[in-house]
Amino acid sequence: MSNFFISGVGIKNPTTFKIERYNVTNMTRLANADMTGDLIAKKLKFYFTYDAIDSSDLDTILEAIWEPDELFFPLQYIENGIVKEATVYVGSIPADLHHGEGTKWVWKNVSFNLIQK
């Protein structure tokens, strides 16, 4: 059972999942060296890592985050037992080919991050 849905499609649960929380600000330093600025937004970045993943599971992920012409898409995830949602876009998607004989390829060290809009 998947804990993660991208555009309504369940994806394989990652080996490691991490959430980064950060503030978007417009900080600047004044002439007297004091900092000033405004908090513009609080955003999240979601990190997915797969130690190994077969090609069909990776294809499902890529069809959801890489193939569409839409820049932003919905992510649904479970955090502390609560279903949450965020509108996200994808960063880079590195992967190392582990075994590529025949039609059933296996990839290792696959990672990607989804950044909140």
BAVEX-232707 format. One record per residue (C-alpha): residue number from 0; x, y, z. Coordinates in Angstrom, 2 decimals, always signed. Example, Ala and Ser with C-alpha at 12.3 -4.5 7.8 and 13.67 -1.06 7.14 Angstrom:
! residues 2
- 0|+12.30|-4.50|+7.80
- 1|+13.67|-1.06|+7.14
***
This chain:
! residues 117
- 0|+0.00|+0.00|+0.00
- 1|+1.37|+3.39|-0.98
- 2|+1.68|+6.30|+1.43
- 3|+2.35|+8.68|-1.48
- 4|+0.15|+9.77|-4.36
- 5|+1.22|+12.08|-7.17
- 6|-1.61|+13.42|-9.32
- 7|-3.77|+10.71|-7.76
- 8|-1.40|+7.86|-8.73
- 9|+0.10|+5.74|-5.96
- 10|+3.87|+5.38|-6.14
- 11|+6.18|+2.90|-4.46
- 12|+7.03|+3.89|-0.90
- 13|+10.59|+5.23|-0.82
- 14|+13.41|+3.66|+1.16
- 15|+13.92|+7.08|+2.77
- 16|+11.54|+10.03|+2.94
- 17|+12.54|+13.40|+4.39
- 18|+10.69|+16.70|+4.77
- 19|+12.60|+19.99|+4.86
- 20|+10.78|+23.03|+6.26
- 21|+12.02|+26.49|+5.39
- 22|+11.05|+30.14|+5.42
- 23|+10.93|+32.26|+2.29
- 24|+12.07|+35.78|+3.22
- 25|+13.35|+38.96|+1.66
- 26|+16.08|+39.56|+4.24
- 27|+18.57|+42.37|+3.74
- 28|+21.25|+43.99|+5.86
- 29|+20.95|+47.68|+6.70
- 30|+23.81|+50.19|+6.72
- 31|+24.20|+49.71|+10.51
- 32|+24.56|+45.91|+9.93
- 33|+21.15|+45.04|+11.40
- 34|+19.00|+42.55|+9.51
- 35|+15.53|+43.45|+8.31
- 36|+13.00|+41.63|+6.19
- 37|+9.63|+40.02|+5.91
- 38|+8.46|+36.45|+6.16
- 39|+6.88|+35.81|+2.76
- 40|+5.90|+32.15|+3.18
- 41|+6.64|+28.87|+4.93
- 42|+7.37|+26.10|+2.41
- 43|+8.19|+22.40|+2.33
- 44|+10.60|+20.30|+0.30
- 45|+10.05|+16.53|+0.09
- 46|+12.99|+14.18|-0.50
- 47|+12.40|+10.68|-1.90
- 48|+15.22|+8.11|-2.04
- 49|+15.12|+4.55|-3.34
- 50|+18.09|+2.27|-2.64
- 51|+16.82|+0.09|-5.51
- 52|+13.71|+0.26|-7.68
- 53|+12.60|-1.77|-10.67
- 54|+11.94|-0.09|-14.00
- 55|+8.14|-0.41|-13.86
- 56|+7.95|+1.36|-10.46
- 57|+10.37|+4.04|-11.67
- 58|+8.35|+4.50|-14.87
- 59|+5.21|+5.10|-12.78
- 60|+7.03|+7.83|-10.85
- 61|+8.50|+9.42|-13.98
- 62|+5.12|+9.43|-15.73
- 63|+3.74|+11.39|-12.77
- 64|+6.56|+13.90|-12.20
- 65|+8.66|+14.11|-15.39
- 66|+6.51|+13.28|-18.40
- 67|+3.52|+15.63|-17.96
- 68|+3.66|+19.06|-19.56
- 69|+2.29|+20.56|-16.34
- 70|+4.88|+22.22|-14.13
- 71|+2.91|+21.85|-10.87
- 72|+1.03|+18.80|-9.61
- 73|-0.57|+17.55|-6.37
- 74|+1.28|+15.40|-3.84
- 75|-0.64|+13.53|-1.17
- 76|+1.36|+12.01|+1.69
- 77|+0.94|+10.76|+5.24
- 78|+2.71|+12.61|+8.03
- 79|+2.33|+11.37|+11.60
- 80|-0.77|+9.39|+10.61
- 81|-2.47|+12.40|+8.97
- 82|-3.11|+12.65|+5.22
- 83|-1.70|+15.95|+3.91
- 84|-1.49|+17.56|+0.49
- 85|+0.83|+20.00|-1.25
- 86|+1.14|+21.42|-4.75
- 87|+4.70|+20.73|-5.88
- 88|+7.17|+20.70|-8.75
- 89|+10.13|+18.39|-9.29
- 90|+13.86|+19.03|-9.06
- 91|+16.50|+16.78|-10.61
- 92|+16.10|+12.97|-10.76
- 93|+19.47|+11.15|-10.66
- 94|+19.57|+7.34|-10.95
- 95|+22.29|+4.71|-11.33
- 96|+21.68|+1.68|-13.53
- 97|+22.21|-1.42|-11.39
- 98|+21.12|-4.21|-13.71
- 99|+19.94|-3.66|-17.27
- 100|+19.78|-7.03|-18.95
- 101|+16.56|-7.83|-20.81
- 102|+13.43|-5.76|-20.34
- 103|+13.40|-5.70|-16.51
- 104|+15.92|-3.04|-15.51
- 105|+16.75|-2.27|-11.88
- 106|+17.94|+1.17|-10.80
- 107|+19.75|+2.09|-7.58
- 108|+20.37|+5.35|-5.72
- 109|+17.30|+6.94|-7.28
- 110|+16.40|+10.22|-5.64
- 111|+14.28|+13.25|-6.35
- 112|+12.81|+16.14|-4.46
- 113|+9.42|+17.76|-4.76
- 114|+9.32|+21.45|-3.88
- 115|+6.18|+23.17|-2.66
- 116|+4.80|+25.82|-5.00
***
